[in-house]
Amino acid sequence: MTLYFHELKSNRLSFWIWLLSVAAFSCGTIFLFPMTKESMGDLSDAFASMGGFSSAFGMDQLSIATLEGFFGTEIGTIFALGGGMYAALLGIGMLAKEEGGHTAEFLHTLTIGRCGIVTGKLLASLTLLTLFDLLNFGAFLASIALVNESMSMTSLAGYMLAQYLCQIEIFSICFAISACLRRSSLGVGLGLALVLYVLDIMGRIADETEFLRHVTPFGFSNATDIFVNEGRIETLPAVIGGAVAVMGIVTAYCVYAKRDISA
């Protein structure tokens, strides 16, 4: 438990920076809706007829003149990117930072063993991701209440759950990569999150590239799909994503237990 609390403490600054940044951008956009919803009615049809661009951001399925449509197409993009990048950065540095920071020699003198180290870091990371999503969810609910607008809470809850699963999958992949690295590589984590997001966009532009939606966690956690389906998440892609997350975590345990770690 000592390592668990140490990781929570050492990651608290980046946690608050990402939380406040994502929440501020997202909630600030919600506060703009009452001032723009009248003009949005005229723009909604125009945005819906922009072909591949409309399909990529869901404007052909949801009307941005409603808070639900505005959230799905605007805030959904902000939160998906912000949450995905935070999950990637958290995972990519969690195991590799000890060698890069020359603290591995001290860490491995503890009696908890390598599996204990991975477990402590994993639990701390999952705690941070859970708090990140719960606090953002609370900020969304407060912002919606303050602007005196209504939207489906079932859809919003389904979207937040899907995003949580998406973030865990991204984190797990980066966590496994981190077990193979000798120092944290922020570029790898950010790059992976952005590539996965772009794959989802590409999969929505044309029928020929639709298969790309099924190889990225942003596919089953897309805000537009969830709001259109009244909060329901595609079961098979979510299950596959869960399997990928488990494989990533197991890989991290196996690799970290056997690799040669320098001080």
C-alpha positions as CSV (number, residue, x, y, z in Angstrom):
1,M,0.0,0.0,0.0
2,T,3.0,2.3,0.5
3,L,3.8,2.3,-3.2
4,Y,0.1,2.8,-4.0
5,F,-0.1,6.0,-2.0
6,H,3.3,7.1,-3.2
7,E,2.1,6.9,-6.8
8,L,-1.1,8.8,-6.0
9,K,1.0,11.5,-4.4
10,S,3.6,11.7,-7.2
11,N,1.0,11.9,-9.9
12,R,-1.3,14.3,-8.2
13,L,0.0,17.4,-10.0
14,S,-0.5,16.0,-13.5
15,F,-3.8,14.6,-12.4
16,W,-5.2,18.0,-11.4
17,I,-3.7,19.8,-14.5
18,W,-5.4,17.3,-16.8
19,L,-8.6,17.2,-14.8
20,L,-9.0,21.0,-14.6
21,S,-8.0,21.5,-18.2
22,V,-10.4,19.0,-19.7
23,A,-13.2,20.0,-17.3
24,A,-12.7,23.7,-18.0
25,F,-12.8,23.3,-21.8
26,S,-15.8,20.9,-21.7
27,C,-17.9,22.9,-19.2
28,G,-16.9,26.2,-20.8
29,T,-18.3,24.8,-24.1
30,I,-21.5,23.8,-22.3
31,F,-21.9,27.3,-21.0
32,L,-21.7,28.7,-24.6
33,F,-24.7,26.6,-25.7
34,P,-27.5,28.9,-24.4
35,M,-26.0,31.9,-26.2
36,T,-25.6,30.0,-29.5
37,K,-28.5,27.6,-29.7
38,E,-30.8,30.1,-31.7
39,S,-28.2,30.5,-34.4
40,M,-27.4,26.8,-34.3
41,G,-30.8,26.0,-35.6
42,D,-29.9,27.6,-38.9
43,L,-26.5,26.0,-39.1
44,S,-27.6,22.5,-38.1
45,D,-28.9,21.6,-41.6
46,A,-25.8,23.0,-43.3
47,F,-23.5,21.0,-41.0
48,A,-25.5,17.9,-41.6
49,S,-25.1,18.1,-45.4
50,M,-21.3,18.4,-45.4
51,G,-20.7,14.8,-46.5
52,G,-17.7,13.0,-44.9
53,F,-17.0,15.8,-42.5
54,S,-20.6,15.5,-41.1
55,S,-20.2,11.8,-40.8
56,A,-16.9,12.0,-39.0
57,F,-18.2,14.2,-36.2
58,G,-21.8,12.9,-36.1
59,M,-23.4,16.0,-37.3
60,D,-25.5,14.0,-39.8
61,Q,-27.1,12.1,-36.9
62,L,-27.5,14.7,-34.1
63,S,-28.8,18.2,-34.3
64,I,-26.4,20.7,-32.7
65,A,-29.4,22.9,-32.0
66,T,-30.1,20.6,-29.0
67,L,-27.9,20.2,-25.9
68,E,-27.7,16.5,-26.5
69,G,-26.5,17.0,-30.1
70,F,-24.2,19.8,-29.1
71,F,-22.7,17.7,-26.4
72,G,-22.3,14.7,-28.6
73,T,-20.6,16.5,-31.4
74,E,-18.6,19.2,-29.5
75,I,-18.0,18.3,-25.9
76,G,-17.7,14.6,-26.8
77,T,-14.8,15.3,-29.0
78,I,-13.0,17.4,-26.3
79,F,-13.5,14.9,-23.6
80,A,-12.6,11.9,-25.7
81,L,-9.3,13.4,-26.8
82,G,-8.4,14.8,-23.4
83,G,-9.3,11.6,-21.5
84,G,-7.5,9.4,-24.1
85,M,-4.3,11.4,-23.9
86,Y,-4.3,11.5,-20.1
87,A,-4.8,7.7,-20.0
88,A,-2.0,7.2,-22.5
89,L,0.5,9.5,-20.6
90,L,-0.4,7.9,-17.3
91,G,0.3,4.4,-18.7
92,I,3.4,5.1,-20.8
93,G,5.4,6.5,-17.9
94,M,4.2,4.4,-15.0
95,L,6.7,1.5,-15.2
96,A,9.4,3.1,-17.3
97,K,10.0,6.2,-15.1
98,E,12.0,4.3,-12.5
99,E,14.9,3.6,-14.8
100,G,14.7,7.0,-16.4
101,G,14.7,8.7,-13.0
102,H,17.4,6.4,-11.6
103,T,15.2,5.3,-8.7
104,A,14.9,1.6,-9.7
105,E,17.8,0.6,-7.4
106,F,15.9,1.9,-4.3
107,L,12.5,0.6,-5.5
108,H,13.8,-2.9,-6.0
109,T,15.3,-3.2,-2.6
110,L,11.8,-3.2,-1.1
111,T,10.3,-6.5,-0.1
112,I,7.2,-6.3,-2.3
113,G,8.8,-7.9,-5.4
114,R,8.3,-7.0,-9.0
115,C,4.7,-8.2,-9.2
116,G,3.9,-6.1,-6.1
117,I,5.4,-3.1,-7.8
118,V,3.3,-3.6,-11.0
119,T,0.2,-4.1,-8.8
120,G,0.7,-1.0,-6.8
121,K,1.3,1.2,-9.8
122,L,-1.7,-0.4,-11.6
123,L,-4.1,0.2,-8.8
124,A,-2.9,3.8,-8.4
125,S,-3.4,4.4,-12.1
126,L,-6.9,2.9,-12.1
127,T,-7.8,5.0,-9.1
128,L,-6.7,8.2,-10.9
129,L,-8.6,7.3,-14.0
130,T,-11.7,6.5,-12.0
131,L,-11.5,9.9,-10.2
132,F,-10.8,11.7,-13.5
133,D,-14.1,10.4,-15.0
134,L,-16.2,10.7,-11.9
135,L,-15.2,14.3,-11.3
136,N,-15.7,15.2,-14.9
137,F,-19.1,13.5,-14.8
138,G,-20.0,15.6,-11.8
139,A,-18.8,18.8,-13.6
140,F,-20.9,18.0,-16.6
141,L,-24.0,17.5,-14.4
142,A,-23.4,20.7,-12.6
143,S,-22.8,22.6,-15.9
144,I,-26.0,21.3,-17.4
145,A,-28.0,22.3,-14.3
146,L,-26.5,25.8,-14.3
147,V,-27.4,26.5,-18.0
148,N,-31.0,25.2,-17.2
149,E,-31.1,22.8,-20.1
150,S,-32.1,19.1,-20.2
151,M,-30.7,16.0,-21.8
152,S,-30.9,12.3,-21.4
153,M,-29.0,11.3,-18.2
154,T,-29.1,7.7,-19.4
155,S,-27.2,8.6,-22.6
156,L,-24.8,10.8,-20.7
157,A,-24.1,8.0,-18.2
158,G,-23.6,5.5,-21.0
159,Y,-21.2,7.8,-22.7
160,M,-19.1,8.3,-19.6
161,L,-19.0,4.5,-19.0
162,A,-17.9,4.0,-22.6
163,Q,-15.2,6.6,-22.2
164,Y,-14.0,5.0,-19.0
165,L,-13.6,1.6,-20.8
166,C,-11.9,3.4,-23.7
167,Q,-9.4,5.0,-21.4
168,I,-8.6,1.8,-19.6
169,E,-7.9,0.1,-22.9
170,I,-5.6,2.9,-24.0
171,F,-3.9,2.9,-20.6
172,S,-3.4,-0.8,-20.6
173,I,-1.7,-0.8,-24.0
174,C,0.6,2.0,-22.9
175,F,1.2,0.3,-19.6
176,A,2.5,-2.8,-21.5
177,I,4.7,-0.6,-23.6
178,S,6.0,1.1,-20.5
179,A,7.2,-2.3,-19.2
180,C,9.4,-2.6,-22.2
181,L,10.9,0.9,-22.1
182,R,13.9,2.2,-20.1
183,R,12.6,5.7,-19.8
184,S,9.2,7.4,-20.2
185,S,8.3,8.3,-23.7
186,L,5.5,10.9,-23.7
187,G,5.6,11.1,-27.5
188,V,4.8,7.4,-27.9
189,G,1.8,7.7,-25.5
190,L,0.4,10.8,-27.1
191,G,1.0,9.5,-30.6
192,L,-0.8,6.3,-29.9
193,A,-3.9,8.1,-28.5
194,L,-4.1,10.4,-31.4
195,V,-3.6,7.6,-34.0
196,L,-6.4,5.6,-32.4
197,Y,-8.7,8.7,-32.5
198,V,-7.9,9.5,-36.2
199,L,-8.6,5.8,-37.1
200,D,-12.1,6.3,-35.7
201,I,-12.6,9.5,-37.7
202,M,-11.3,7.8,-40.9
203,G,-13.7,4.8,-40.3
204,R,-16.7,7.2,-40.3
205,I,-15.8,9.1,-43.5
206,A,-16.5,6.3,-46.1
207,D,-17.8,2.8,-46.2
208,E,-14.5,1.5,-47.5
209,T,-12.7,2.5,-44.3
210,E,-15.5,1.6,-41.9
211,F,-13.6,-1.4,-40.5
212,L,-11.1,1.0,-38.9
213,R,-13.8,1.9,-36.3
214,H,-13.6,-1.6,-35.0
215,V,-9.9,-1.6,-34.3
216,T,-9.9,1.5,-32.0
217,P,-11.5,2.0,-28.6
218,F,-12.8,5.4,-29.8
219,G,-15.2,3.4,-32.1
220,F,-17.4,1.9,-29.4
221,S,-17.1,5.0,-27.1
222,N,-18.1,7.6,-29.8
223,A,-20.5,10.1,-28.3
224,T,-22.7,10.3,-31.4
225,D,-23.4,6.6,-31.5
226,I,-24.2,6.4,-27.8
227,F,-26.5,9.4,-27.8
228,V,-28.3,8.1,-30.9
229,N,-28.7,4.7,-29.2
230,E,-29.9,6.3,-26.0
231,G,-26.9,5.3,-23.9
232,R,-26.4,1.8,-25.3
233,I,-22.8,0.7,-25.9
234,E,-21.9,-1.8,-28.7
235,T,-21.3,-5.0,-26.8
236,L,-18.9,-6.9,-29.0
237,P,-16.4,-4.0,-29.5
238,A,-16.5,-3.2,-25.8
239,V,-15.8,-6.9,-24.9
240,I,-12.9,-7.0,-27.4
241,G,-11.6,-3.8,-25.9
242,G,-11.8,-5.4,-22.4
243,A,-9.9,-8.4,-23.7
244,V,-7.2,-6.1,-25.1
245,A,-6.9,-4.3,-21.8
246,V,-6.5,-7.6,-19.9
247,M,-3.8,-8.7,-22.4
248,G,-2.0,-5.4,-22.0
249,I,-2.0,-5.7,-18.2
250,V,-0.9,-9.4,-18.3
251,T,1.9,-8.5,-20.7
252,A,3.1,-5.7,-18.4
253,Y,3.3,-8.3,-15.5
254,C,5.2,-10.8,-17.6
255,V,7.6,-8.5,-19.3
256,Y,8.4,-6.5,-16.1
257,A,9.0,-9.7,-14.1
258,K,11.6,-11.0,-16.5
259,R,13.4,-8.0,-17.9
260,D,16.8,-6.7,-16.8
261,I,16.3,-3.4,-15.0
262,S,19.2,-1.1,-14.6
263,A,19.6,1.4,-11.8
